[in-house]
Amino acid sequence: MMGNMDKKTLTEGIVDKGFTRKFRFNPKEGIDNPIMVITEDRDSASPCPRLCVLKQKQGELYGFYLRVEQGRPGHILGNIASGGIAERSGLRDGDRLLEVNCSFVDDVSHKEVSKRMRLSGNQMSLLVLSGDDYEQSKSEGHDLKHLALVTKCEGFKFPRLCHINKDPVSGLGMSFTAVEGQKGHYTVNLVTGGAAEKAGVCKGDRLVWMNGATVEDLTHSAISTMLKKGGSQLTILVVDAESEKYYNSQRIPILPAMATPHNLPFIARKLNLVPGKDGYGFRLRLEKHPSGRIAHVLREMDLDGPAEKAGIRDGDLLLEVNEEAVESLKHEEIVDIIKQSRQTVTLTTITPKGLDFYSKLGLSPLLFCEEAMVLEQDSSVPAAMINVDKENGKPRVCTVQKGSLGFGFNVSSVPNVPGTLISQVVDGGPGQKAGLLEGDLLLEVNGYSVEEKTLEDVNMLMKKDKSVSLRVVQKSDPKKPGPEPCSNQEDDETYL
């Protein structure tokens, strides 16, 4: 039902069945048991919101519709399936939605609320108010924000999703200690100036989630094993101890969908394109990648065309058109939406590596998006610094200014193979803005040849200054299998 909630509007009320049901408390069910719906102690005359936590298993539906109705304010929850997840979690027909995952949404568009619910994954928390209480509060001019959970705790902070790149010498720069008397709770111990601290982890943080797995049911030994097998990178969800205490007191699940991103290597980008006389200047293709994934891919941008100026790169994957997800749309449906946009179209894109990154974590890449700047309009990057030569094999000089989160790229080396490679370039970061490409071979750093230098030597050279001049060359790999167009090429490729 959730999949159609933003496409279907229901106007018929659901009749209360008018009977009382008895429940036997089962501690394993926890918040999903209707008698465990959490409410605040309030004056009887004050509206009383309810926090409902919904959990679904693979293939299940939450069992409700979200709708808007003319003449009735608010986001209305209706058509609650009898015995379904929504009803068991405490939702009632006619409830109005105040928060999704601790974010106030009463003043947010229906389309955006629907999107936030979809991106929550298999668990979400909803703060709701009964229809009568909501309409009375609105008629009396009350500010509903004072009922929101996030306003009740001084110093309340959202969790942080932090991506850590292991330092070759000092490692991750952190360890974990089990909280005494609290099973499944772990405190983060930091190495000052280490990789974890640089990635946004703070001293005393509580570990919630690691590489896609919640840690509440993991032993300290299991976490240590995951750390050892995690390789050179690790993505964790953490929260400060006071905020964790508040979440737990309110029985609010701490989810990646609530988090602020820190040091993530890939971020989806929203790009605004204004068509020129020949259109938007790119080709949309349906391609099958070596992994077996079929995706809508942006190709062959016209030189100095609208798509190239907006920042689209050859091989970017299309996630949304005008903020509508395209995963379930056919090629011709996407083409129609773009053509009907006429004046401006908004495309949300990510690199193939970016999609792989989020897929491995079990997260949607649409959780974290940024509005990408057109390079020529970005005053923080002088035009002289943007020196991208598209001809493979020709050296380029890229000057990178260090930002608040570093240079925005990683370097790596291949065992027994000389040379240092640009292994990751953060979307929208200083490295990308300067023209660095993933796969670039590093020739010089600030005029010093590094072709025979070790990875450690290269890192030391780049740590000295806030600005580095890099001479690089793009190396192609003829043995690497590329994406294949789908079978019906004429129907699956369109110039726009």
C-alpha positions as CSV (number, residue, x, y, z in Angstrom):
1,M,0.0,0.0,0.0
2,M,2.8,2.4,0.8
3,G,4.1,2.2,-2.8
4,N,0.9,4.0,-4.1
5,M,0.3,6.4,-1.2
6,D,1.3,9.5,-3.1
7,K,-0.7,8.6,-6.2
8,K,-4.0,7.7,-4.6
9,T,-6.4,10.0,-2.7
10,L,-9.1,8.4,-0.6
11,T,-12.2,10.4,0.5
12,E,-14.3,7.8,2.2
13,G,-14.0,7.5,6.0
14,I,-13.3,4.1,7.6
15,V,-16.1,3.1,10.1
16,D,-14.9,2.2,13.6
17,K,-15.6,-1.4,14.3
18,G,-16.5,-0.5,17.9
19,F,-15.2,-3.4,19.9
20,T,-12.5,-3.8,22.5
21,R,-9.6,-6.2,21.9
22,K,-7.5,-7.8,24.7
23,F,-3.7,-8.2,24.4
24,R,-1.3,-10.2,26.3
25,F,2.0,-8.4,26.7
26,N,4.9,-10.0,24.9
27,P,8.3,-8.3,25.6
28,K,9.6,-9.6,22.2
29,E,7.0,-7.6,20.4
30,G,8.0,-4.4,22.2
31,I,6.7,-1.2,20.6
32,D,4.8,-3.1,17.9
33,N,2.3,-4.2,20.5
34,P,-0.6,-1.7,20.5
35,I,-0.6,-1.4,24.3
36,M,3.0,-0.1,24.1
37,V,2.2,3.0,22.1
38,I,4.0,5.8,23.9
39,T,2.3,9.0,24.9
40,E,3.4,12.0,27.0
41,D,1.8,12.8,30.4
42,R,-0.1,16.0,29.6
43,D,-3.0,18.0,30.9
44,S,-6.3,16.4,29.8
45,A,-7.2,19.6,27.8
46,S,-4.0,19.5,25.8
47,P,-3.7,17.5,22.5
48,C,-1.8,14.3,23.1
49,P,0.3,13.0,20.2
50,R,1.3,9.3,19.9
51,L,4.6,7.9,18.8
52,C,4.1,4.8,16.6
53,V,7.1,2.7,15.4
54,L,6.5,0.6,12.3
55,K,8.7,-2.4,11.4
56,Q,8.2,-4.5,8.3
57,K,9.8,-7.6,7.0
58,Q,10.9,-8.3,3.4
59,G,7.9,-8.2,1.1
60,E,5.5,-6.8,3.7
61,L,3.4,-3.7,3.4
62,Y,2.9,-1.2,6.2
63,G,-0.8,-1.3,5.6
64,F,-2.0,2.3,5.3
65,Y,-2.4,5.2,2.8
66,L,-1.2,8.7,3.2
67,R,-3.4,11.3,1.6
68,V,-4.4,14.9,1.4
69,E,-8.0,16.1,1.0
70,Q,-9.3,19.4,-0.2
71,G,-10.8,21.4,2.7
72,R,-9.1,19.2,5.4
73,P,-5.6,20.3,6.6
74,G,-2.7,18.0,7.3
75,H,-1.3,14.7,6.1
76,I,-4.1,12.2,6.7
77,L,-3.5,8.6,7.5
78,G,-6.3,6.3,6.3
79,N,-7.4,2.9,5.1
80,I,-5.6,1.3,8.0
81,A,-5.5,-2.5,7.2
82,S,-7.1,-4.5,10.0
83,G,-4.4,-6.5,11.8
84,G,-1.6,-4.9,9.7
85,I,1.6,-3.4,10.8
86,A,0.2,0.1,10.9
87,E,-2.8,-0.9,13.1
88,R,-0.6,-3.0,15.4
89,S,1.7,-0.1,15.9
90,G,-1.1,2.2,17.0
91,L,-2.1,4.2,13.9
92,R,-5.8,5.0,13.6
93,D,-7.8,6.1,10.6
94,G,-7.9,9.9,10.4
95,D,-4.7,10.5,12.3
96,R,-2.6,13.5,11.2
97,L,1.1,13.1,10.7
98,L,3.4,15.5,12.7
99,E,6.8,13.9,12.4
100,V,8.6,11.2,10.3
101,N,11.7,9.9,12.1
102,C,11.8,13.0,14.4
103,S,11.5,15.5,11.6
104,F,8.5,17.8,11.7
105,V,6.5,17.4,8.5
106,D,3.2,19.2,9.0
107,D,4.6,22.1,6.9
108,V,6.2,19.9,4.2
109,S,4.6,18.9,0.9
110,H,2.8,15.6,0.5
111,K,5.3,14.5,-2.1
112,E,8.2,15.1,0.2
113,V,6.6,13.3,3.1
114,S,5.9,10.3,0.9
115,K,9.5,10.3,-0.2
116,R,10.8,10.4,3.4
117,M,8.7,7.4,4.3
118,R,9.9,5.4,1.3
119,L,13.5,6.2,2.2
120,S,13.1,5.0,5.7
121,G,13.6,1.4,4.7
122,N,12.0,-1.3,6.8
123,Q,11.5,0.7,9.9
124,M,10.2,4.2,10.7
125,S,8.8,6.2,13.6
126,L,5.7,8.4,13.1
127,L,4.4,11.0,15.6
128,V,0.7,11.4,15.0
129,L,-2.3,13.3,16.4
130,S,-5.9,12.2,16.3
131,G,-7.9,13.9,13.6
132,D,-10.2,15.7,16.1
133,D,-7.3,17.0,18.2
134,Y,-5.4,18.2,15.1
135,E,-8.4,20.1,13.6
136,Q,-9.2,21.7,17.0
137,S,-5.6,22.8,17.4
138,K,-5.6,24.3,13.9
139,S,-8.8,26.1,14.4
140,E,-7.5,27.6,17.6
141,G,-4.3,28.7,15.9
142,H,-1.9,26.6,18.0
143,D,1.6,26.0,16.9
144,L,1.9,22.2,16.5
145,K,5.7,22.3,16.6
146,H,5.6,22.5,20.4
147,L,4.2,19.0,20.4
148,A,7.2,17.7,18.4
149,L,9.5,15.2,20.1
150,V,12.6,17.1,19.0
151,T,11.6,20.2,21.0
152,K,11.3,18.4,24.3
153,C,14.9,17.6,24.9
154,E,17.5,20.4,25.4
155,G,20.6,19.7,23.4
156,F,18.9,17.0,21.3
157,K,21.0,16.0,18.3
158,F,20.5,13.7,15.3
159,P,22.7,10.7,14.8
160,R,25.7,11.0,12.4
161,L,26.5,8.6,9.6
162,C,30.3,8.7,9.4
163,H,32.6,7.1,6.8
164,I,36.1,6.3,8.0
165,N,39.1,5.7,5.8
166,K,41.6,3.6,7.7
167,D,45.0,5.3,8.1
168,P,47.9,3.1,6.9
169,V,49.7,3.7,10.1
170,S,47.2,4.4,12.9
171,G,44.3,2.4,11.5
172,L,40.7,3.5,12.2
173,G,41.7,5.6,15.2
174,M,39.0,4.2,17.5
175,S,37.9,1.3,19.7
176,F,34.7,0.3,21.4
177,T,33.8,-0.4,25.0
178,A,30.6,-2.2,26.2
179,V,28.5,0.0,28.4
180,E,28.2,-1.7,31.8
181,G,24.7,-3.0,32.5
182,Q,23.4,-2.2,29.1
183,K,23.5,-5.0,26.7
184,G,24.1,-4.0,23.1
185,H,25.4,-0.5,23.9
186,Y,28.9,0.5,23.1
187,T,30.9,3.6,23.7
188,V,33.4,4.9,21.2
189,N,37.0,5.5,22.3
190,L,38.9,7.9,20.0
191,V,42.5,8.4,19.1
192,T,43.0,12.2,19.0
193,G,43.5,13.3,15.4
194,G,42.8,9.8,14.1
195,A,40.8,8.7,11.1
196,A,37.5,8.3,13.1
197,E,37.8,11.8,14.6
198,K,38.5,13.3,11.1
199,A,35.4,11.5,9.8
200,G,33.1,13.2,12.3
201,V,33.1,10.7,15.2
202,C,33.2,12.3,18.7
203,K,34.6,11.1,22.0
204,G,32.0,9.3,24.0
205,D,29.7,8.6,21.1
206,R,27.5,5.5,21.2
207,L,27.8,3.0,18.3
208,V,24.4,2.2,16.8
209,W,25.1,0.7,13.4
210,M,28.1,-0.6,11.5
211,N,28.3,-1.3,7.7
212,G,24.6,-1.9,7.5
213,A,24.1,-4.0,10.7
214,T,22.6,-2.8,13.9
215,V,24.9,-3.6,16.9
216,E,22.3,-4.0,19.7
217,D,22.3,-7.8,19.3
218,L,26.0,-8.1,18.6
219,T,28.7,-9.1,21.2
220,H,31.9,-7.2,21.6
221,S,33.7,-10.1,20.0
222,A,31.4,-10.0,16.9
223,I,32.0,-6.2,16.5
224,S,35.8,-6.8,16.7
225,T,35.5,-9.4,14.0
226,M,33.6,-7.0,11.8
227,L,36.2,-4.4,12.3
228,K,39.0,-6.8,11.2
229,K,37.1,-7.9,8.1
230,G,36.0,-4.3,7.2
231,G,39.0,-3.6,5.1
232,S,40.3,-0.1,4.6
233,Q,36.9,1.6,5.1
234,L,34.1,1.6,7.6
235,T,30.7,3.3,7.7
236,I,29.1,3.7,11.2
237,L,26.1,5.3,12.7
238,V,26.8,7.1,16.0
239,V,25.0,9.4,18.4
240,D,26.1,11.3,21.5
241,A,25.2,9.7,24.8
242,E,22.7,12.3,26.0
243,S,20.7,12.1,22.7
244,E,20.8,8.3,22.8
245,K,19.3,8.4,26.4
246,Y,16.5,10.6,25.1
247,Y,15.8,8.3,22.1
248,N,15.7,5.3,24.4
249,S,13.4,7.0,26.9
250,Q,10.9,7.8,24.1
251,R,11.5,4.4,22.5
252,I,12.5,6.1,19.2
253,P,14.6,3.9,16.9
254,I,17.9,5.5,15.9
255,L,18.0,5.1,12.1
256,P,20.3,6.1,9.2
257,A,17.3,7.9,7.7
258,M,17.5,10.4,10.5
259,A,21.3,10.9,10.3
260,T,23.4,13.8,9.1
261,P,26.2,12.6,6.7
262,H,29.9,13.0,7.5
263,N,32.7,12.3,5.2
264,L,30.6,10.1,2.9
265,P,32.6,9.3,-0.3
266,F,29.5,9.6,-2.5
267,I,26.5,11.9,-2.5
268,A,23.7,12.1,-5.0
269,R,23.5,15.4,-6.8
270,K,20.4,17.4,-7.9
271,L,21.2,19.2,-11.2
272,N,19.0,21.8,-12.8
273,L,19.1,21.8,-16.6
274,V,17.7,24.6,-18.8
275,P,17.3,23.4,-22.5
276,G,19.2,25.1,-25.3
277,K,18.1,25.3,-28.9
278,D,19.0,21.7,-29.5
279,G,17.6,20.4,-26.2
280,Y,19.4,19.4,-23.0
281,G,22.4,18.0,-24.8
282,F,22.8,14.4,-23.5
283,R,21.8,10.9,-24.5
284,L,19.8,8.7,-22.1
285,R,20.5,5.0,-22.4
286,L,19.3,1.9,-20.7
287,E,22.4,-0.2,-19.9
288,K,23.2,-3.5,-18.4
289,H,26.4,-3.4,-16.3
290,P,28.8,-6.3,-15.7
291,S,27.2,-6.7,-12.2
292,G,23.9,-7.5,-13.9
293,R,22.3,-4.3,-12.8
294,I,20.2,-2.5,-15.4
295,A,20.2,1.3,-15.0
296,H,19.3,4.5,-16.8
297,V,22.6,6.1,-17.8
298,L,23.5,9.6,-19.0
299,R,25.9,9.6,-21.9
300,E,27.5,11.7,-24.6
301,M,27.1,15.2,-23.3
302,D,27.4,17.9,-25.9
303,L,30.4,20.1,-25.5
304,D,29.4,23.2,-23.6
305,G,25.8,22.0,-23.8
306,P,23.2,22.4,-20.9
307,A,23.9,19.0,-19.5
308,E,27.7,19.5,-19.4
309,K,27.4,23.0,-17.9
310,A,25.1,21.6,-15.2
311,G,27.8,19.2,-14.1
312,I,26.5,15.9,-15.6
313,R,29.3,13.4,-16.3
314,D,29.4,10.6,-18.8
315,G,28.3,7.4,-17.1
316,D,26.3,9.1,-14.3
317,L,23.2,7.0,-13.2
318,L,19.8,8.7,-13.2
319,L,17.9,8.3,-9.9
320,E,15.2,10.9,-10.2
321,V,13.5,13.2,-12.7
322,N,11.9,16.3,-11.1
323,E,12.2,14.4,-7.8
324,E,10.3,11.4,-9.0
325,A,12.2,8.1,-8.6
326,V,12.9,6.4,-12.0
327,E,13.8,3.0,-10.7
328,S,10.5,1.5,-11.6
329,L,9.9,3.6,-14.7
330,K,10.4,2.5,-18.3
331,H,12.8,4.3,-20.6
332,E,10.0,6.0,-22.7
333,E,8.2,7.2,-19.5
334,I,11.4,9.0,-18.4
335,V,11.8,10.5,-21.8
336,D,8.2,11.8,-21.7
337,I,8.7,13.4,-18.3
338,I,11.8,15.2,-19.5
339,K,10.3,16.4,-22.7
340,Q,7.2,17.7,-20.9
341,S,9.3,19.7,-18.5
342,R,10.0,22.2,-21.4
343,Q,11.8,25.0,-19.5
344,T,13.7,23.3,-16.7
345,V,14.2,19.8,-15.6
346,T,15.8,18.6,-12.4
347,L,17.9,15.4,-12.6
348,T,19.2,13.5,-9.5
349,T,22.3,11.5,-10.4
350,I,25.0,9.4,-8.8
351,T,28.1,7.6,-10.0
352,P,28.0,3.8,-10.5
353,K,30.5,3.4,-7.6
354,G,28.2,5.6,-5.5
355,L,25.3,3.3,-6.1
356,D,27.3,0.3,-5.2
357,F,28.4,2.0,-2.0
358,Y,24.8,2.6,-0.8
359,S,23.6,-0.8,-2.0
360,K,26.2,-2.6,0.1
361,L,25.0,-0.6,3.2
362,G,21.4,-1.4,2.4
363,L,20.6,2.3,2.1
364,S,19.0,4.4,-0.7
365,P,21.4,6.9,-2.3
366,L,18.5,9.4,-2.2
367,L,18.9,9.7,1.5
368,F,21.6,12.3,1.0
369,C,21.4,14.7,-1.9
370,E,23.1,18.0,-2.6
371,E,22.3,20.8,-5.1
372,A,25.3,20.7,-7.4
373,M,26.8,24.0,-8.6
374,V,27.7,24.7,-12.2
375,L,31.5,25.0,-12.2
376,E,31.6,28.3,-14.1
377,Q,29.3,29.8,-11.4
378,D,31.2,28.5,-8.4
379,S,33.2,31.6,-7.2
380,S,35.2,29.4,-4.8
381,V,36.9,27.7,-7.7
382,P,38.8,30.0,-10.0
383,A,38.5,29.2,-13.7
384,A,42.2,28.6,-14.0
385,M,42.0,25.7,-11.6
386,I,39.5,23.8,-13.8
387,N,41.7,22.1,-16.3
388,V,40.1,18.9,-17.4
389,D,41.4,17.5,-20.7
390,K,39.0,14.8,-21.9
391,E,41.6,13.1,-24.1
392,N,42.9,10.0,-22.4
393,G,46.6,9.8,-22.0
394,K,47.3,13.5,-22.0
395,P,48.7,14.9,-18.7
396,R,46.7,17.5,-16.8
397,V,47.5,19.9,-14.0
398,C,44.8,20.1,-11.3
399,T,45.1,22.6,-8.4
400,V,43.1,21.5,-5.4
401,Q,42.2,23.8,-2.5
402,K,41.6,21.9,0.8
403,G,38.0,22.3,2.1
404,S,36.5,21.8,5.5
405,L,36.6,18.0,5.0
406,G,39.9,17.8,3.2
407,F,40.9,17.7,-0.4
408,G,37.9,15.5,-1.4
409,F,39.8,12.5,-2.9
410,N,41.6,9.4,-1.9
411,V,44.9,7.9,-3.2
412,S,45.8,4.3,-3.4
413,S,48.4,1.9,-4.8
414,V,48.4,-1.5,-6.3
415,P,50.8,-4.1,-4.7
416,N,53.9,-4.7,-6.8
417,V,52.8,-2.1,-9.3
418,P,54.6,1.3,-9.3
419,G,52.6,4.5,-9.1
420,T,49.8,6.1,-7.1
421,L,46.2,6.3,-8.3
422,I,43.3,8.6,-7.5
423,S,41.0,6.0,-6.2
424,Q,38.0,8.0,-5.0
425,V,36.8,11.5,-5.8
426,V,34.0,12.9,-3.6
427,D,31.0,14.2,-5.5
428,G,31.1,18.0,-5.4
429,G,34.3,18.1,-3.4
430,P,37.4,20.2,-4.1
431,G,39.1,17.4,-6.0
432,Q,36.3,16.9,-8.4
433,K,35.9,20.7,-8.8
434,A,39.6,20.9,-9.7
435,G,39.2,18.3,-12.4
436,L,40.4,15.1,-10.8
437,L,39.0,11.8,-12.1
438,E,38.8,8.4,-10.5
439,G,41.6,6.3,-12.0
440,D,43.9,9.2,-12.6
441,L,47.6,8.2,-12.3
442,L,49.5,10.7,-10.2
443,L,52.7,12.0,-11.9
444,E,53.7,15.0,-9.8
445,V,52.8,16.7,-6.5
446,N,53.7,20.4,-6.3
447,G,56.3,19.9,-9.0
448,Y,57.9,16.8,-7.4
449,S,57.9,13.6,-9.4
450,V,56.0,10.9,-7.5
451,E,56.0,8.1,-10.1
452,E,58.5,6.1,-8.1
453,K,57.4,7.3,-4.6
454,T,55.5,5.1,-2.1
455,L,51.9,5.8,-1.1
456,E,53.2,7.0,2.3
457,D,55.6,9.5,0.7
458,V,52.7,10.9,-1.5
459,N,50.5,11.3,1.5
460,M,53.2,13.2,3.3
461,L,53.7,15.6,0.4
462,M,50.0,16.4,0.2
463,K,49.6,17.0,4.0
464,K,52.0,19.9,4.1
465,D,49.9,22.6,2.4
466,K,46.3,23.7,2.1
467,S,46.6,23.7,-1.6
468,V,48.3,21.1,-3.9
469,S,49.1,21.1,-7.5
470,L,48.8,17.7,-9.0
471,R,49.9,16.6,-12.5
472,V,47.9,13.5,-13.5
473,V,47.0,11.4,-16.5
474,Q,43.9,9.3,-17.0
475,K,44.7,5.6,-17.6
476,S,42.1,3.5,-19.3
477,D,41.9,-0.3,-18.7
478,P,41.1,-2.1,-22.0
479,K,40.5,-5.4,-20.2
480,K,37.8,-4.0,-17.9
481,P,34.4,-5.0,-19.1
482,G,32.1,-2.0,-19.8
483,P,28.4,-1.6,-19.7
484,E,26.3,-3.1,-22.4
485,P,23.2,-1.5,-24.0
486,C,20.1,-3.4,-23.5
487,S,18.8,-5.6,-26.4
488,N,16.4,-3.2,-28.0
489,Q,18.8,-0.3,-28.6
490,E,16.4,1.8,-30.6
491,D,13.8,1.8,-27.8
492,D,16.3,2.2,-25.0
493,E,18.4,5.1,-26.2
494,T,17.2,8.7,-26.7
495,Y,18.9,12.0,-27.4
496,L,17.4,14.8,-25.3
